[in-house]
Amino acid sequence: MICKSALVIALSLMPGAALGQTEGGTLPAETPLALRIDEHLPMRDGQPIRAHLIYPIYGNDKLLLPKDTIIAGSVVDLRSDHSRRVRAVLGGDFTPFHKPVVRFTSFVLPDGTTIPFASDDAADGAFIFRAIPSPPAKGGFIHRQFDGLLSVARSDIAIFTGPEKGDRLVQFIYTQIPYHPQRIDKGTAWTIETSHSVELPALPAPPVIAAATPSKHHFWEEPDPPAEPAKTDTGSWIVQANLDEPLSSETSKDGQAIKATVAEPIYNPDHTIAIPQGSTLIGSVTRAKPARKFGRTGVLTFNFGQLQVPHEETRTVETRLTGADSARDIALTSEGQPKSKPQDKISLPILLALMASRPLDGDNHDGLAGGGGNTLGKNAVGGAAGLGLVGTVIGLTGISPNAAAGIGYYGAARAFYYRWIARGQKIDFAKNTRIVVETTPRRSAPMKSDPLP
C-alpha cells in the first residue's frame, strides 16, 4: 500500500508532458515532424499513407503532439530512381525503380478528429538507424579487428534470424526476377516541416501500457541500445535536438559553424525548466573528408561548445554526442563521433566466386549417363551468380561451361568492385536530423579557458 501511495505522489509531481497529456496550443510554422510507416505499401501514385510521429512535438515547452500521433497523407508522384535502375540492370534486374514523393496533410487525433495542415512534399524516404556510442576499445589491434568481424557476423546472421525473415526471403527471390513489383517498405521514414502554424486542442493522456519483458540475447545478436535518461548520474543533461542544417563528409568544411535546436524541454528536479525547448546548441565541424575510392569511407566529426537560451547570456558547455539518427548505417565512437559501421566485404564475393566456378568442375564432361543434366545444373548455378534468374535461364540453354562461368565471375567481380574498388560510404545527416547530446546543466558556470602561455 505504501508503494502504491508513493507511486501516486510521484506521478502527481511529474509534468503533464511526461504523462502524455497535452494542454493544446499553437504548433509553429516550420516545425519538423519525423514520421514513419508501420506497414508495407504499394508503390503507386495516389496511395494513401498513415504514418506516426517518431518523437513528441513541443511548443513553448508544452507537449502539443505525443509520440505515435497518426499523420495522414498520400503519394503524389513517382520519380525515377536512376542510380538504382542502372545498378539493377547491371545485375540482370530491369525493374523501373521509383522514389515516392509523399505529402502529409492532416493529424489524426485519438478520437478520430482530423486537423488539416500544410507541408512541403518529401521524396527522401529511408530507413532511420539510431547510432549509439560503442564501448571503449579494449585490447590491441587483433582484439579490435575481432570486434569488427563480430559486428559484421551479427548483421549477416540477423538476415536469417531476425523478425520478418520470411518476408526478406520473398524479397530476395524478387530480386532474382528480371521484373518484379516495387513497394514502400515498412519502417520508411520522412522528416517534413509544417508550412503554417496549426491550432491543436488539448488531448488526454493515453492509457499506460506495461513495458514488454526484454528477451534474452544470444552472443550473435546485436545488443539493445541503452535507454536515454533525461539526466545522468553525473548531473549532465541528455538533450534532444534537431540539426538546423545538413552535414556531410562530402560537402562540409573544417571549422564550419553548425547549430541544433533543442526539441524537448529539460526539467530541473523541482520541475522548473532547465533547458527550454527552442534553445540553440552552437558548435562547429572539427574534421571533414570526402569518401574516396577503394572503399575508404568519409570522415565527419563535429562538436557543440555553446548553449544559447532565449533571453539569456550564451553559456559555454561541454558536450558529447550520445545518439544520432541517420539514413545510413553508421555508429558512434566511444568519444561520440560518427563513423561508418564495418561492412561485409568478404563473404558475398567469395560465395559468388565459388558459384561461378561450378561450371568448370572436372566432372562436366564425364561419360556417365545424365552428365548433360549435371552440366546444365552447374551452368545454371554459375549464371545465377552473375545475373540472377536471367543468368540461370542462360545457363540452362546449353551454353558452354566457360561462358556460364564467365557470367558468374562477372557477378563476383561486380560484388568485389562495389566493396573494394568503388568509393566508400559517405557520412551525412539531413536537415532536422534528431541528435542526442549529453551536456552540462544550464545553471552551471561557464568553463574557464586555458590561460595563454
C-alpha positions as CSV (number, residue, x, y, z in Angstrom):
1,M,0.0,0.0,0.0
2,I,2.9,2.4,0.8
3,C,4.5,1.6,-2.5
4,K,1.3,2.4,-4.4
5,S,0.9,5.7,-2.5
6,A,4.4,6.7,-3.3
7,L,3.8,6.0,-6.9
8,V,0.7,8.2,-7.0
9,I,2.6,11.0,-5.3
10,A,5.5,10.7,-7.8
11,L,3.1,10.7,-10.8
12,S,1.3,13.8,-9.4
13,L,4.6,15.7,-9.2
14,M,5.6,14.8,-12.8
15,P,5.0,17.4,-15.5
16,G,2.0,16.8,-17.7
17,A,4.2,16.2,-20.7
18,A,5.8,13.2,-19.0
19,L,2.3,11.7,-18.7
20,G,1.5,12.1,-22.3
21,Q,-1.4,14.6,-21.8
22,T,-1.4,17.9,-23.8
23,E,-2.6,21.3,-23.0
24,G,-3.3,22.4,-26.5
25,G,-1.7,25.4,-28.2
26,T,-0.2,26.6,-31.5
27,L,2.1,24.4,-33.5
28,P,4.5,27.0,-35.1
29,A,5.3,27.0,-38.8
30,E,8.5,25.2,-39.9
31,T,8.2,22.7,-37.1
32,P,10.0,19.5,-38.1
33,L,7.9,16.3,-37.9
34,A,9.7,12.9,-38.1
35,L,7.3,10.3,-39.4
36,R,7.5,6.5,-40.0
37,I,5.1,3.9,-41.5
38,D,4.4,0.6,-39.9
39,E,3.3,-1.4,-42.9
40,H,4.4,-2.2,-46.4
41,L,2.6,-0.1,-49.0
42,P,2.2,-0.5,-52.8
43,M,4.4,1.8,-54.9
44,R,1.7,3.7,-56.8
45,D,0.6,7.3,-57.4
46,G,-2.3,8.3,-55.0
47,Q,-1.5,5.6,-52.5
48,P,-2.9,6.7,-49.0
49,I,-0.3,6.8,-46.2
50,R,-0.8,6.7,-42.5
51,A,2.4,7.3,-40.6
52,H,3.1,8.1,-36.9
53,L,5.3,10.6,-35.1
54,I,8.7,9.1,-34.1
55,Y,9.2,11.8,-31.4
56,P,6.8,14.0,-29.4
57,I,6.3,17.6,-30.5
58,Y,6.6,20.6,-28.2
59,G,5.7,24.3,-28.5
60,N,6.6,26.9,-25.8
61,D,7.7,24.0,-23.5
62,K,4.3,22.4,-23.7
63,L,3.6,19.0,-25.2
64,L,1.4,19.5,-28.3
65,L,1.5,16.1,-30.0
66,P,2.6,12.9,-28.2
67,K,4.8,10.3,-29.8
68,D,2.9,7.9,-32.2
69,T,0.3,10.5,-33.2
70,I,-1.1,9.5,-36.6
71,I,-0.3,11.7,-39.6
72,A,-2.3,11.1,-42.8
73,G,-1.2,11.8,-46.4
74,S,-0.7,10.2,-49.8
75,V,1.8,9.5,-52.6
76,V,1.6,12.5,-55.0
77,D,4.2,11.5,-57.6
78,L,6.7,8.7,-58.5
79,R,10.2,9.8,-59.5
80,S,12.6,7.6,-61.4
81,D,15.4,6.3,-59.2
82,H,18.1,6.5,-61.9
83,S,21.1,5.3,-59.9
84,R,19.3,2.3,-58.6
85,R,18.0,1.4,-62.0
86,V,21.5,1.4,-63.5
87,R,22.9,-0.8,-60.8
88,A,20.0,-3.2,-61.0
89,V,20.3,-3.5,-64.8
90,L,24.0,-4.5,-64.4
91,G,22.7,-7.4,-62.2
92,G,20.0,-8.5,-64.6
93,D,17.1,-6.7,-62.9
94,F,15.1,-4.5,-65.3
95,T,12.5,-3.2,-62.8
96,P,11.8,0.5,-63.3
97,F,12.6,1.6,-59.8
98,H,11.0,4.8,-58.4
99,K,11.2,7.0,-55.4
100,P,7.8,8.0,-53.9
101,V,7.0,11.7,-53.4
102,V,4.7,12.0,-50.4
103,R,2.6,14.8,-49.0
104,F,1.1,14.7,-45.5
105,T,-2.0,16.8,-44.9
106,S,-3.6,16.1,-41.5
107,F,-3.2,15.0,-37.9
108,V,-5.5,12.2,-36.8
109,L,-6.3,12.5,-33.1
110,P,-7.2,9.5,-30.9
111,D,-10.9,10.3,-31.1
112,G,-10.8,10.2,-34.9
113,T,-10.8,14.0,-35.3
114,T,-8.6,15.2,-38.2
115,I,-6.8,18.6,-38.2
116,P,-5.5,19.7,-41.6
117,F,-2.1,21.3,-42.1
118,A,0.1,22.2,-45.0
119,S,3.7,20.9,-45.6
120,D,6.2,20.6,-48.4
121,D,6.4,17.4,-50.4
122,A,9.0,14.8,-49.3
123,A,11.0,12.5,-51.5
124,D,13.8,11.4,-49.2
125,G,12.1,8.4,-47.5
126,A,14.6,6.0,-46.0
127,F,15.0,3.7,-43.0
128,I,16.3,5.5,-40.0
129,F,19.1,3.9,-38.0
130,R,19.9,5.2,-34.5
131,A,23.7,5.4,-33.9
132,I,24.9,5.0,-30.4
133,P,28.4,5.2,-28.9
134,S,30.4,2.0,-29.0
135,P,32.1,0.9,-25.7
136,P,35.7,2.0,-25.2
137,A,38.1,-0.1,-27.2
138,K,39.9,-2.8,-25.2
139,G,42.9,-4.9,-26.1
140,G,45.2,-4.4,-29.0
141,F,44.8,-4.4,-32.8
142,I,43.8,-8.1,-33.0
143,H,41.0,-7.6,-30.4
144,R,39.6,-4.6,-32.2
145,Q,39.6,-6.4,-35.5
146,F,37.8,-9.3,-33.9
147,D,35.1,-7.0,-32.6
148,G,34.7,-5.6,-36.1
149,L,34.3,-9.1,-37.6
150,L,31.8,-10.0,-34.8
151,S,29.7,-6.9,-35.7
152,V,29.7,-7.9,-39.4
153,A,28.8,-11.5,-38.5
154,R,25.9,-10.3,-36.3
155,S,24.5,-8.3,-39.2
156,D,24.7,-11.3,-41.6
157,I,23.1,-13.7,-39.1
158,A,20.3,-11.2,-38.4
159,I,19.2,-11.5,-42.0
160,F,18.3,-15.2,-41.4
161,T,17.2,-15.0,-37.7
162,G,15.7,-11.5,-37.2
163,P,12.0,-10.6,-37.4
164,E,10.2,-10.9,-40.8
165,K,12.9,-13.3,-42.1
166,G,10.2,-14.9,-44.3
167,D,9.4,-11.5,-45.9
168,R,13.1,-10.9,-46.6
169,L,13.3,-14.3,-48.3
170,V,10.4,-13.3,-50.6
171,Q,12.1,-10.0,-51.4
172,F,15.4,-11.8,-52.2
173,I,13.6,-14.1,-54.6
174,Y,12.0,-11.0,-56.2
175,T,15.5,-9.5,-56.7
176,Q,16.4,-12.6,-58.8
177,I,13.5,-11.9,-61.2
178,P,14.1,-9.5,-64.2
179,Y,10.9,-7.6,-63.4
180,H,9.1,-7.5,-60.1
181,P,6.7,-5.3,-58.1
182,Q,8.1,-2.5,-56.0
183,R,6.8,-1.3,-52.7
184,I,7.3,1.3,-50.0
185,D,8.8,-0.7,-47.2
186,K,7.6,-0.9,-43.7
187,G,9.8,1.4,-41.5
188,T,10.4,4.0,-44.2
189,A,10.6,7.5,-42.6
190,W,10.4,11.1,-43.7
191,T,11.0,14.4,-42.0
192,I,8.7,17.2,-43.1
193,E,8.1,20.8,-41.9
194,T,4.8,22.5,-41.3
195,S,4.3,25.4,-43.8
196,H,1.9,27.4,-41.5
197,S,1.0,27.4,-37.8
198,V,-1.7,25.0,-36.6
199,E,-4.0,25.2,-33.6
200,L,-4.2,22.0,-31.7
201,P,-6.7,21.0,-28.9
202,A,-5.8,19.5,-25.6
203,L,-5.6,15.8,-25.5
204,P,-6.0,13.4,-22.6
205,A,-3.2,11.1,-21.5
206,P,-3.1,7.8,-23.4
207,P,-3.5,4.6,-21.3
208,V,-0.4,3.3,-19.7
209,I,0.9,0.1,-21.4
210,A,3.2,-2.2,-19.5
211,A,6.7,-2.4,-20.9
212,A,7.5,-5.7,-22.6
213,T,9.9,-8.0,-20.8
214,P,13.2,-7.9,-22.6
215,S,14.2,-11.1,-24.3
216,K,17.4,-12.9,-23.6
217,H,20.2,-12.0,-26.1
218,H,22.5,-14.5,-27.7
219,F,26.1,-13.6,-28.4
220,W,25.4,-13.4,-32.1
221,E,22.7,-10.8,-31.7
222,E,23.3,-7.0,-31.6
223,P,22.7,-5.7,-28.0
224,D,19.8,-3.4,-27.5
225,P,20.7,0.3,-27.3
226,P,20.8,1.7,-23.8
227,A,17.9,3.8,-22.5
228,E,18.3,7.6,-22.8
229,P,17.6,9.1,-19.4
230,A,16.7,12.8,-19.0
231,K,19.5,13.2,-16.5
232,T,22.6,11.1,-15.9
233,D,24.2,10.2,-12.5
234,T,27.0,12.8,-13.1
235,G,24.5,15.7,-13.3
236,S,24.7,16.0,-17.1
237,W,21.6,16.6,-19.2
238,I,20.6,14.4,-22.1
239,V,19.3,16.9,-24.7
240,Q,17.2,16.0,-27.7
241,A,17.8,18.4,-30.6
242,N,17.4,18.8,-34.4
243,L,20.2,19.9,-36.7
244,D,19.5,23.3,-38.3
245,E,21.3,22.4,-41.5
246,P,22.6,19.3,-43.3
247,L,26.1,18.0,-42.6
248,S,28.1,15.7,-44.9
249,S,31.6,14.4,-45.2
250,E,31.3,15.3,-48.9
251,T,30.4,19.0,-48.6
252,S,31.1,20.2,-45.0
253,K,34.3,22.0,-44.3
254,D,36.6,22.1,-41.3
255,G,35.6,24.9,-38.9
256,Q,32.1,25.2,-40.4
257,A,29.7,26.7,-37.9
258,I,26.7,24.5,-37.0
259,K,23.6,24.8,-34.9
260,A,21.0,22.5,-33.4
261,T,17.6,23.4,-31.9
262,V,16.5,21.8,-28.7
263,A,13.4,19.8,-29.5
264,E,12.2,18.9,-25.9
265,P,12.5,20.9,-22.7
266,I,14.7,19.6,-19.9
267,Y,13.4,19.9,-16.3
268,N,15.1,20.5,-13.0
269,P,14.4,18.2,-10.0
270,D,11.9,20.8,-8.8
271,H,10.1,20.6,-12.2
272,T,11.2,24.1,-13.3
273,I,12.6,24.4,-16.8
274,A,16.4,23.8,-17.0
275,I,16.8,24.0,-20.8
276,P,13.8,25.3,-22.7
277,Q,12.6,23.9,-25.9
278,G,13.8,26.1,-28.7
279,S,17.2,26.8,-27.2
280,T,20.2,26.5,-29.6
281,L,23.3,24.4,-29.4
282,I,26.2,26.1,-31.3
283,G,29.3,24.3,-32.5
284,S,31.5,23.6,-35.5
285,V,32.7,20.8,-37.8
286,T,36.1,19.7,-36.5
287,R,37.1,17.5,-39.4
288,A,35.5,16.6,-42.8
289,K,37.0,14.4,-45.5
290,P,35.0,13.0,-48.5
291,A,34.7,9.3,-49.2
292,R,37.3,8.0,-51.6
293,K,38.0,5.1,-54.0
294,F,39.0,1.7,-52.7
295,G,36.3,1.6,-50.1
296,R,37.7,4.5,-48.0
297,T,34.9,5.9,-46.0
298,G,34.2,9.6,-45.4
299,V,35.2,11.4,-42.2
300,L,32.9,13.8,-40.4
301,T,33.4,14.9,-36.8
302,F,31.7,17.8,-35.0
303,N,31.1,19.2,-31.6
304,F,28.9,21.7,-29.7
305,G,30.6,24.1,-27.3
306,Q,27.9,26.7,-26.5
307,L,24.3,26.7,-25.4
308,Q,22.1,29.7,-26.3
309,V,19.0,30.0,-24.2
310,P,16.4,32.6,-25.3
311,H,16.7,36.0,-23.5
312,E,19.8,34.8,-21.6
313,E,23.5,35.0,-22.0
314,T,25.1,32.3,-24.1
315,R,26.9,29.8,-22.0
316,T,29.9,27.6,-22.6
317,V,29.2,23.9,-22.2
318,E,30.9,20.5,-22.7
319,T,29.1,18.1,-24.9
320,R,29.3,14.6,-26.1
321,L,27.1,13.1,-28.9
322,T,25.3,10.0,-27.5
323,G,22.9,9.3,-30.3
324,A,22.1,10.4,-33.9
325,D,19.6,9.3,-36.5
326,S,20.8,8.6,-40.0
327,A,19.6,7.2,-43.2
328,R,22.9,5.3,-43.5
329,D,24.1,2.5,-41.2
330,I,26.6,4.4,-39.1
331,A,27.9,4.2,-35.5
332,L,29.4,6.5,-32.9
333,T,32.9,6.1,-31.4
334,S,33.2,5.9,-27.6
335,E,34.1,9.6,-27.8
336,G,30.8,10.3,-29.6
337,Q,32.0,10.9,-33.1
338,P,30.3,9.4,-36.2
339,K,31.9,6.6,-38.1
340,S,30.8,4.1,-40.7
341,K,29.9,0.6,-39.4
342,P,32.2,-2.3,-40.6
343,Q,30.9,-3.7,-43.9
344,D,30.9,-7.3,-45.0
345,K,33.4,-7.2,-47.9
346,I,34.4,-10.8,-47.9
347,S,31.6,-13.4,-47.7
348,L,29.5,-12.4,-50.7
349,P,32.4,-12.1,-53.3
350,I,33.7,-15.4,-52.1
351,L,30.3,-17.1,-52.3
352,L,29.7,-15.7,-55.8
353,A,33.2,-16.8,-56.9
354,L,32.5,-20.4,-55.7
355,M,29.2,-20.5,-57.5
356,A,30.9,-19.1,-60.7
357,S,33.5,-21.9,-60.6
358,R,30.9,-24.7,-60.6
359,P,30.6,-24.9,-64.4
360,L,34.3,-25.6,-64.6
361,D,34.3,-28.6,-62.3
362,G,36.1,-31.5,-63.8
363,D,33.2,-33.9,-64.0
364,N,31.3,-31.7,-66.5
365,H,32.4,-33.9,-69.4
366,D,32.3,-37.3,-67.8
367,G,30.8,-40.1,-69.9
368,L,28.2,-41.1,-67.4
369,A,24.5,-41.1,-68.2
370,G,22.9,-37.9,-67.1
371,G,26.1,-36.0,-67.4
372,G,24.4,-33.5,-69.6
373,G,21.8,-32.6,-67.0
374,N,24.6,-32.2,-64.4
375,T,26.4,-29.8,-66.7
376,L,23.2,-27.8,-67.3
377,G,22.7,-27.6,-63.5
378,K,26.2,-26.3,-62.9
379,N,25.9,-23.8,-65.7
380,A,22.7,-22.6,-64.1
381,V,24.5,-22.1,-60.8
382,G,27.3,-20.1,-62.5
383,G,24.8,-18.0,-64.4
384,A,22.8,-17.2,-61.3
385,A,25.9,-15.9,-59.6
386,G,26.2,-13.2,-62.3
387,L,22.7,-12.3,-63.5
388,G,20.2,-13.9,-61.1
389,L,17.3,-15.6,-62.8
390,V,18.4,-14.3,-66.2
391,G,21.8,-16.0,-65.8
392,T,20.1,-19.2,-64.6
393,V,18.0,-19.3,-67.8
394,I,21.0,-18.6,-69.9
395,G,22.9,-21.4,-68.2
396,L,20.1,-23.8,-68.9
397,T,20.1,-23.1,-72.6
398,G,23.1,-25.3,-73.1
399,I,25.9,-22.6,-73.4
400,S,29.5,-23.8,-72.8
401,P,30.7,-24.1,-69.2
402,N,33.3,-21.4,-69.9
403,A,30.6,-18.9,-70.9
404,A,28.5,-19.8,-67.8
405,A,31.5,-19.5,-65.6
406,G,32.2,-16.1,-67.2
407,I,28.8,-14.8,-66.4
408,G,29.3,-16.0,-62.8
409,Y,32.7,-14.4,-62.5
410,Y,31.2,-11.2,-63.8
411,G,28.9,-11.1,-60.8
412,A,31.7,-11.9,-58.4
413,A,33.8,-9.1,-59.9
414,R,30.9,-6.7,-59.7
415,A,30.4,-7.5,-56.0
416,F,34.2,-7.2,-55.4
417,Y,34.2,-3.8,-57.2
418,Y,31.4,-2.3,-55.1
419,R,33.0,-3.4,-51.8
420,W,36.7,-2.9,-52.5
421,I,37.2,-0.5,-55.5
422,A,34.3,1.9,-55.6
423,R,34.0,5.0,-53.4
424,G,33.5,4.2,-49.8
425,Q,30.5,5.1,-47.7
426,K,29.9,8.8,-47.0
427,I,28.7,10.1,-43.7
428,D,25.9,12.6,-43.8
429,F,23.0,14.0,-41.8
430,A,20.0,15.7,-43.3
431,K,18.5,18.9,-42.1
432,N,16.3,18.3,-38.9
433,T,18.2,15.1,-38.1
434,R,17.5,14.2,-34.5
435,I,20.6,14.1,-32.3
436,V,21.1,13.3,-28.7
437,V,23.7,15.3,-26.8
438,E,25.0,14.9,-23.3
439,T,25.8,18.4,-21.9
440,T,26.4,20.1,-18.6
441,P,23.4,21.7,-16.9
442,R,22.4,25.3,-17.9
443,R,22.8,26.5,-14.3
444,S,26.5,25.5,-14.2
445,A,29.1,28.2,-14.5
446,P,30.9,28.7,-17.9
447,M,34.1,26.8,-18.2
448,K,37.3,28.8,-18.0
449,S,39.6,28.7,-20.9
450,D,43.2,27.6,-20.5
451,P,45.5,30.6,-19.8
452,L,47.8,31.7,-22.5
453,P,51.4,30.6,-22.1
